Amino acid sequence: MKSKLLSTLLTLALAFTATAADKDKHDHEHAAKAGPTGGKLITEVEPHVEFFVNKDKKVEIRFINDDMKVVAPGEQVITVILGDRSAPTKLAFTKDGDKLISDKVIPEGDDLPTVVQIKAKAGEKAVTEKFNLNLAQCPTCKNKEYACTCAHGEEEKK
């Protein structure tokens, strides 16, 4: 009886250890990545979308394949709404070579609530990504905070 109980407890302990290891591996696999130009990479769509704020304060959207190479825009429809919730700024995009560029500059501020909606083509259901557009420079990596690939701040979330 004792050996059966001990065997069962040992099996359960090993199962929990394996599950915890899988969770750590899973979290590591989904670590934040920046796009080729240092923008936020949105991976919920194919091709992936890189959201980048250029020096002129306009948003650039690039489409990125699994090899992290830029691919030409297709029929995708992108909408970005950001800034003060009582008077948000809505950005529309036009093709500019291998990217889409916003029609307006982003509003003033360094930490703007942002909603990006991505449709594979007009009339299809949108994938929505929400984040704060924090334009401060990350102290650890070379990216702005909105596209930071470091783990800092993750400790506070756990």
Beta strands, then each sheet from edge to edge (+ up, - down):
strand 1: 40-42
strand 2: 48-53
strand 3: 58-64
strand 4: 70-71
strand 5: 77-82
strand 6: 89-91
strand 7: 93-96
strand 8: 99-105
strand 9: 111-119
strand 10: 127-134
sheet 1: 1+ 2- 3+ 4-
sheet 2: 1+ 2- 3+ 8- 7+
sheet 3: 6+ 5- 9+ 10-
end
